[in-house]
């Protein structure tokens, strides 16, 4: 069999055992001429092809990946290729986020009797890969770290908020907080605990509070410093009765946990508070420190002794008093938030200003990624992964990562990633995280907030979410009775065109 252009490339093929592998065998028996670049891996069904197989091959040096299975409605296992079609199409739209040409990946359908079709499929795909040439390696990309306005950060510039960001007057806010405390005290005898926030090690930080006794409720605080998504703790209380205080964005995570039956509705009491936004601690620390340090380090003599919120202003008292506009230091997710009031709650206190319009399809960090060329994206992730400590803080903070004790990133059977500190292994972990959150991520931003070196990992999940919205018109964490799109299928897909190689 000939080698196209006299030089073999590395092309990996995942073939269904029952149809496509038989089709390849039929082509061989018929002595059809085929390129020899393809290395075949036989799988029981195309539904067994995890998108991670494809990503690992492409990041590991493959120049192209082909997946082939039974024709729709002709699957040996009835539905496997329907599920595969959704997963693989979602993956194909995600690859450009990594700077990988989507033409290097293709999926198709070939039956056991279609030897001629198999020959055409593999010849067409391999020829396309030869036209693209050897795949550029992420670790060989020139580092690319674009700077935001001001030149001190790789983060995207600020955009005007979707709605006015202003907390109620101090008296109104205190009254809402006291009413929330009363509701929690009344429910506490029936619950193991209620999770909320309290002042942390200094006035600038709030930390999770686990209220088990009535006197614990007095420690509960509310305001723009309550940055944590407390839904992260709920799976740890499975089969126990627990309450949780949520912001609007946090409530979407609770809905998703209920939707996936990771917590039981009868065991969870949700206490909601309308939210006017939480701060980006890095921006606050830079503003208070006055040095513009990119790492947001806080000087000891500028740490405030108390923090107050008055409408759209934050006031900091101490040796270096300061007053900041909330809109200047609010987290990026709050600028585009269209759910300031919790979507789910046994009790919801307070009011919030209504959004001026729908949330944009592309938040600023995603717009910045969109504006890059494929080469720049490879360089961008190369530069970011060079900074990654591989501490797994992004995973540990994620409310939807519930299998941390059995995480595939640390598994040795199967051995998906090594403990090497190279760019490829770090990026592979981030891609695995994004793939596991496809159709599940509520964009709460905890992964990015928890990152000690401010890597914008949320943009990968935002890209994935945009793909899911485009393909399946689905948004995670909105309807507790909905089925995530990658856990379902349609015989006729509205937005997926069959790939006829």
KAFEN-V245866 format. One record per residue. N is the residue number from 1. RES is the residue in one small letter. PHI is phi in whole degrees, 0 to 359 (none if undefined). Layout:
# KAFEN-V245866
N_RES_PHI, N_RES_PHI
This chain:
# KAFEN-V245866
1_x_none, 2_x_285, 3_x_258, 4_x_298, 5_x_58, 6_x_74, 7_x_215, 8_x_283, 9_x_249, 10_x_263, 11_x_241, 12_x_255, 13_x_238, 14_x_256, 15_x_243, 16_x_299, 17_x_297, 18_x_271, 19_x_239, 20_x_294, 21_x_295, 22_x_295, 23_x_296, 24_x_295, 25_x_294, 26_x_298, 27_x_296, 28_x_291, 29_x_298, 30_x_281, 31_x_57, 32_x_285, 33_x_288, 34_x_222, 35_x_293, 36_x_261, 37_x_289, 38_x_284, 39_x_248, 40_x_268, 41_x_242, 42_x_274, 43_x_236, 44_x_299, 45_x_200, 46_x_298, 47_x_293, 48_x_278, 49_x_282, 50_x_287, 51_x_307, 52_x_296, 53_x_302, 54_x_293, 55_x_296, 56_x_297, 57_x_295, 58_x_291, 59_x_289, 60_x_276, 61_x_119, 62_x_292, 63_x_273, 64_x_193, 65_x_225, 66_x_240, 67_x_244, 68_x_223, 69_x_221, 70_x_292, 71_x_296, 72_x_307, 73_x_75, 74_x_231, 75_x_286, 76_x_299, 77_x_254, 78_x_77, 79_x_232, 80_x_303, 81_x_286, 82_x_293, 83_x_294, 84_x_300, 85_x_301, 86_x_294, 87_x_296, 88_x_287, 89_x_292, 90_x_298, 91_x_298, 92_x_299, 93_x_282, 94_x_272, 95_x_305, 96_x_301, 97_x_299, 98_x_266, 99_x_82, 100_x_261, 101_x_295, 102_x_297, 103_x_290, 104_x_280, 105_x_232, 106_x_213, 107_x_230, 108_x_204, 109_x_230, 110_x_219, 111_x_272, 112_x_295, 113_x_269, 114_x_262, 115_x_297, 116_x_294, 117_x_296, 118_x_300, 119_x_301, 120_x_292, 121_x_299, 122_x_291, 123_x_294, 124_x_296, 125_x_292, 126_x_295, 127_x_296, 128_x_296, 129_x_296, 130_x_296, 131_x_295, 132_x_284, 133_x_83, 134_x_299, 135_x_288, 136_x_294, 137_x_270, 138_x_298, 139_x_286, 140_x_261, 141_x_289, 142_x_287, 143_x_305, 144_x_226, 145_x_228, 146_x_295, 147_x_258, 148_x_284, 149_x_304, 150_x_103, 151_x_72, 152_x_243, 153_x_204, 154_x_282, 155_x_285, 156_x_289, 157_x_298, 158_x_290, 159_x_239, 160_x_302, 161_x_293, 162_x_289, 163_x_210, 164_x_299, 165_x_255, 166_x_207, 167_x_283, 168_x_298, 169_x_303, 170_x_306, 171_x_294, 172_x_294, 173_x_296, 174_x_296, 175_x_294, 176_x_296, 177_x_295, 178_x_294, 179_x_295, 180_x_297, 181_x_298, 182_x_297, 183_x_297, 184_x_290, 185_x_300, 186_x_293, 187_x_270, 188_x_302, 189_x_300, 190_x_268, 191_x_239, 192_x_292, 193_x_193, 194_x_235, 195_x_262, 196_x_217, 197_x_234, 198_x_219, 199_x_295, 200_x_271, 201_x_289, 202_x_212, 203_x_291, 204_x_274, 205_x_236, 206_x_251, 207_x_231, 208_x_300, 209_x_238, 210_x_252, 211_x_270, 212_x_243, 213_x_235, 214_x_306, 215_x_292, 216_x_293, 217_x_295, 218_x_296, 219_x_279, 220_x_298, 221_x_239, 222_x_212, 223_x_160, 224_x_288, 225_x_270, 226_x_278, 227_x_275, 228_x_290, 229_x_267, 230_x_287, 231_x_298, 232_x_303, 233_x_276, 234_x_300, 235_x_300, 236_x_289, 237_x_254, 238_x_301, 239_x_71, 240_x_234, 241_x_275, 242_x_215, 243_x_248, 244_x_214, 245_x_266, 246_x_229, 247_x_272, 248_x_300, 249_x_292, 250_x_295, 251_x_297, 252_x_295, 253_x_293, 254_x_297, 255_x_301, 256_x_294, 257_x_295, 258_x_293, 259_x_300, 260_x_268, 261_x_59, 262_x_278, 263_x_223, 264_x_264, 265_x_301, 266_x_287, 267_x_257, 268_x_237, 269_x_248, 270_x_254, 271_x_250, 272_x_258, 273_x_225, 274_x_297, 275_x_237, 276_x_255, 277_x_112, 278_x_242, 279_x_275, 280_x_269, 281_x_299, 282_x_296, 283_x_293, 284_x_297, 285_x_294, 286_x_297, 287_x_295, 288_x_285, 289_x_289, 290_x_77, 291_x_259, 292_x_72, 293_x_299, 294_x_293, 295_x_271, 296_x_67, 297_x_295, 298_x_252, 299_x_285, 300_x_299, 301_x_281, 302_x_252, 303_x_294, 304_x_286, 305_x_270, 306_x_205, 307_x_229, 308_x_231, 309_x_239, 310_x_225, 311_x_65, 312_x_258, 313_x_238, 314_x_248, 315_x_247, 316_x_239, 317_x_254, 318_x_152, 319_x_293, 320_x_232, 321_x_298, 322_x_208, 323_x_222, 324_x_237, 325_x_285, 326_x_303, 327_x_295, 328_x_277, 329_x_236, 330_x_290, 331_x_296, 332_x_303, 333_x_298, 334_x_286, 335_x_290, 336_x_245, 337_x_287, 338_x_245, 339_x_230, 340_x_292, 341_x_258, 342_x_307, 343_x_281, 344_x_220, 345_x_180, 346_x_291, 347_x_221, 348_x_231, 349_x_251, 350_x_84, 351_x_228, 352_x_223, 353_x_295, 354_x_282, 355_x_298, 356_x_285, 357_x_186, 358_x_291, 359_x_295, 360_x_291, 361_x_293, 362_x_235, 363_x_298, 364_x_306, 365_x_295, 366_x_284, 367_x_299, 368_x_297, 369_x_290, 370_x_300, 371_x_286, 372_x_277, 373_x_281, 374_x_306, 375_x_296, 376_x_293, 377_x_296, 378_x_299, 379_x_293, 380_x_296, 381_x_289, 382_x_299, 383_x_294, 384_x_292, 385_x_289, 386_x_298, 387_x_273, 388_x_297, 389_x_269, 390_x_55, 391_x_271, 392_x_66, 393_x_297, 394_x_298, 395_x_291, 396_x_293, 397_x_275, 398_x_285, 399_x_291, 400_x_263, 401_x_270, 402_x_254, 403_x_244, 404_x_297, 405_x_287, 406_x_229, 407_x_297, 408_x_296, 409_x_290, 410_x_245, 411_x_286, 412_x_251, 413_x_208, 414_x_282, 415_x_263, 416_x_281, 417_x_230, 418_x_266, 419_x_267, 420_x_295, 421_x_266, 422_x_270, 423_x_299, 424_x_297, 425_x_293, 426_x_294, 427_x_294, 428_x_299, 429_x_298, 430_x_296, 431_x_291, 432_x_302, 433_x_300, 434_x_296, 435_x_294, 436_x_292, 437_x_261, 438_x_300, 439_x_76, 440_x_234, 441_x_290, 442_x_262, 443_x_57, 444_x_289, 445_x_82, 446_x_296, 447_x_300, 448_x_284, 449_x_297, 450_x_283, 451_x_294, 452_x_288, 453_x_242, 454_x_59, 455_x_281, 456_x_283, 457_x_291, 458_x_298, 459_x_297, 460_x_294, 461_x_290, 462_x_294, 463_x_297, 464_x_297, 465_x_297, 466_x_297, 467_x_298, 468_x_295, 469_x_296, 470_x_294, 471_x_280, 472_x_235, 473_x_52, 474_x_228, 475_x_232, 476_x_290, 477_x_74, 478_x_245, 479_x_235, 480_x_293, 481_x_264, 482_x_285, 483_x_251, 484_x_306, 485_x_298, 486_x_275, 487_x_254, 488_x_219, 489_x_202, 490_x_231, 491_x_298, 492_x_248, 493_x_274, 494_x_292, 495_x_247, 496_x_243, 497_x_265, 498_x_296, 499_x_269, 500_x_263, 501_x_290
